[in-house]
Amino acid sequence: MQYIVYIIYSESMNKYYKGSCEDFSIRLAQHNAGRNKSTKPGIPWVLKHSELFNSLKEARAREAHIKKMKSRKYIETLILSNQ
């Protein structure tokens, strides 16, 4: 099983959201259906960056690292590095 760390973007809010999960297609559908309180105002969300991991522990650690950076510039550098 693989796990994904993802960064999605809302144009209407000009905001990035970072998360991790097992099945990204389901998770993105949940974000765009308004099932998450923090992302509901930003619908629609689009994927901007993702990284795959072999364990949930690794994925959560990476997600925590990205969130700990608290930097939009860092996030945009990640996104640009994968294009």
C-alpha positions in Angstrom: 0.0 0.0 0.0 1.2 3.5 -0.8 0.4 6.7 0.9 0.4 10.2 -0.6 1.3 13.6 0.8 -0.5 16.2 -1.2 -0.8 20.0 -1.7 -4.0 21.3 -3.2 -4.8 24.8 -4.1 -8.0 27.0 -4.1 -7.9 29.8 -6.6 -10.9 31.5 -4.9 -9.1 31.7 -1.6 -5.6 31.9 -3.0 -4.7 29.2 -0.4 -2.8 25.9 -0.3 -3.9 23.0 1.8 -1.5 20.2 2.9 -2.5 16.7 3.8 -1.8 13.0 3.5 -4.0 10.0 2.9 -4.2 6.5 1.4 -6.6 7.2 -1.5 -6.2 10.6 -3.0 -9.0 10.5 -5.4 -11.5 9.9 -2.6 -9.9 12.5 -0.4 -10.0 15.2 -3.1 -13.6 14.4 -3.8 -14.3 14.9 0.0 -12.6 18.3 -0.1 -14.5 19.3 -3.2 -17.8 18.0 -1.7 -17.4 20.3 1.3 -16.9 17.5 3.8 -13.9 19.2 5.4 -14.7 22.3 7.5 -11.4 24.0 6.7 -11.5 23.4 2.9 -15.2 23.9 2.3 -15.0 27.7 1.6 -12.3 27.1 -1.1 -14.1 24.7 -3.4 -12.9 23.8 -6.0 -9.5 22.5 -5.0 -6.9 21.2 -7.5 -3.8 19.1 -7.0 -0.6 21.0 -7.2 2.0 18.6 -5.7 2.2 15.1 -4.4 4.7 12.7 -3.0 4.3 8.9 -2.5 5.5 6.9 0.5 5.5 3.3 1.5 4.2 3.8 5.0 1.7 6.1 6.7 4.3 7.0 9.2 6.7 8.3 6.5 3.8 10.2 4.8 2.7 11.8 8.1 6.3 12.8 8.9 6.7 14.5 5.5 3.3 16.3 5.9 4.3 17.5 9.3 7.6 18.8 7.9 5.9 20.7 5.1 3.4 22.2 7.6 6.2 23.1 10.0 7.9 25.2 7.3 4.9 27.6 7.4 6.1 29.1 4.2 4.2 29.8 1.0 7.5 30.3 -0.8 8.6 26.8 0.3 5.4 25.2 -1.0 5.6 27.0 -4.3 9.3 25.9 -4.6 8.1 22.3 -4.1 5.4 22.7 -6.8 7.8 24.3 -9.3 10.5 21.7 -8.7 8.1 19.0 -10.0 7.0 20.7 -13.2 
